[in-house]
Amino acid sequence: MNNFRELVVWQKSVALVTEIYKGTKLFPDNEKFNLVTQMQRAATSIASNIAEGSGRNSSAMFKQFLTISLGSAYELETQIIISNKLFYINDEYCSELIKSVQEIQKMIYGLYNSI
């Protein structure tokens, strides 16, 4: 249906995944199989579901995958807030990440509504 690599929302999602992986390297060891894994998976899921959905042969299927992607974005936003409350990330970095996630959420909504 679409070349997902040309979608700006996918590009921004991949950039967010990279940032999440970098940021979670600083988390304590006891979070490696808890919050770190959840955040990395949620971030990866955003971009992956956009890509997978774009490869489906119907608009309805693409929309379904965008909905999953959006859910992962909200999940990641929550995990970022939790990370900040646990003092794993500072307020400034938390704000930057949330700003990126919310921009992606808006773009997913826009893409969904344009299909």
C-alpha positions as CSV (number, residue, x, y, z in Angstrom):
1,M,0.0,0.0,0.0
2,N,2.7,2.5,1.1
3,N,6.4,2.7,1.2
4,F,6.7,3.0,4.9
5,R,10.2,4.4,4.8
6,E,8.8,7.5,3.2
7,L,6.3,8.1,6.0
8,V,7.6,10.9,8.3
9,V,5.8,9.3,11.2
10,W,7.7,6.1,10.7
11,Q,11.0,8.0,10.4
12,K,10.3,9.9,13.7
13,S,9.3,6.6,15.3
14,V,12.6,5.0,14.4
15,A,14.5,8.0,15.7
16,L,12.5,7.7,19.0
17,V,13.5,4.0,19.3
18,T,17.1,4.9,19.0
19,E,16.7,7.6,21.7
20,I,14.9,5.1,24.0
21,Y,17.7,2.6,23.6
22,K,20.3,5.2,24.4
23,G,18.4,6.5,27.4
24,T,17.7,3.2,28.9
25,K,21.4,2.2,28.9
26,L,21.7,4.4,32.0
27,F,18.9,2.7,34.0
28,P,19.9,0.5,37.0
29,D,20.7,-3.1,36.3
30,N,17.6,-4.3,38.2
31,E,15.5,-2.7,35.5
32,K,17.1,-4.5,32.5
33,F,14.3,-7.1,32.4
34,N,11.5,-4.8,33.6
35,L,11.1,-1.2,32.6
36,V,14.0,-1.2,30.1
37,T,12.6,-4.1,28.2
38,Q,9.1,-2.7,28.2
39,M,10.2,0.7,27.0
40,Q,12.3,-0.7,24.2
41,R,9.5,-3.0,23.1
42,A,6.9,-0.3,23.2
43,A,9.1,2.1,21.2
44,T,9.9,-0.6,18.7
45,S,6.3,-1.5,18.3
46,I,5.3,2.0,17.3
47,A,7.6,1.9,14.2
48,S,7.1,-1.8,13.5
49,N,3.3,-1.6,13.4
50,I,3.3,1.4,11.1
51,A,5.6,-0.5,8.7
52,E,3.6,-3.7,8.9
53,G,0.3,-2.0,8.5
54,S,1.5,-0.1,5.4
55,G,2.3,-3.4,3.8
56,R,-1.2,-4.8,4.2
57,N,-3.5,-4.8,1.2
58,S,-6.4,-2.9,2.7
59,S,-7.0,0.4,4.3
60,A,-8.9,-1.2,7.1
61,M,-5.9,-3.4,8.0
62,F,-3.5,-0.5,7.9
63,K,-5.8,1.4,10.2
64,Q,-5.9,-1.5,12.6
65,F,-2.1,-1.5,12.8
66,L,-2.0,2.2,13.3
67,T,-4.3,1.7,16.2
68,I,-1.9,-0.8,17.7
69,S,1.0,1.6,17.1
70,L,-0.9,4.4,18.8
71,G,-1.5,2.1,21.8
72,S,2.2,1.4,22.0
73,A,2.9,5.2,21.9
74,Y,0.6,5.8,24.9
75,E,2.2,2.8,26.7
76,L,5.7,4.3,26.1
77,E,4.5,7.8,27.3
78,T,3.4,6.2,30.6
79,Q,6.7,4.3,31.0
80,I,8.6,7.5,30.4
81,I,6.6,9.2,33.1
82,I,7.3,6.3,35.5
83,S,11.0,6.4,34.7
84,N,11.0,10.1,35.6
85,K,9.2,9.5,38.9
86,L,11.7,6.8,39.8
87,F,14.5,9.3,39.0
88,Y,15.9,7.2,36.2
89,I,15.6,10.2,33.8
90,N,15.6,13.9,34.7
91,D,12.8,16.3,34.1
92,E,14.3,17.9,31.0
93,Y,14.9,14.5,29.2
94,C,11.5,13.3,30.2
95,S,9.9,16.4,28.6
96,E,11.9,15.9,25.4
97,L,10.8,12.3,25.1
98,I,7.2,13.0,25.9
99,K,7.2,15.8,23.3
100,S,8.5,13.4,20.7
101,V,6.0,10.7,21.6
102,Q,3.1,13.2,21.6
103,E,4.2,14.5,18.2
104,I,4.2,10.9,16.9
105,Q,0.7,10.2,18.4
106,K,-0.7,13.3,16.6
107,M,0.9,12.1,13.3
108,I,-0.5,8.6,13.7
109,Y,-4.0,10.1,14.3
110,G,-3.5,12.3,11.2
111,L,-2.4,9.3,9.1
112,Y,-5.3,7.2,10.4
113,N,-7.8,9.9,9.5
114,S,-6.3,10.4,6.0
115,I,-6.8,6.8,5.1
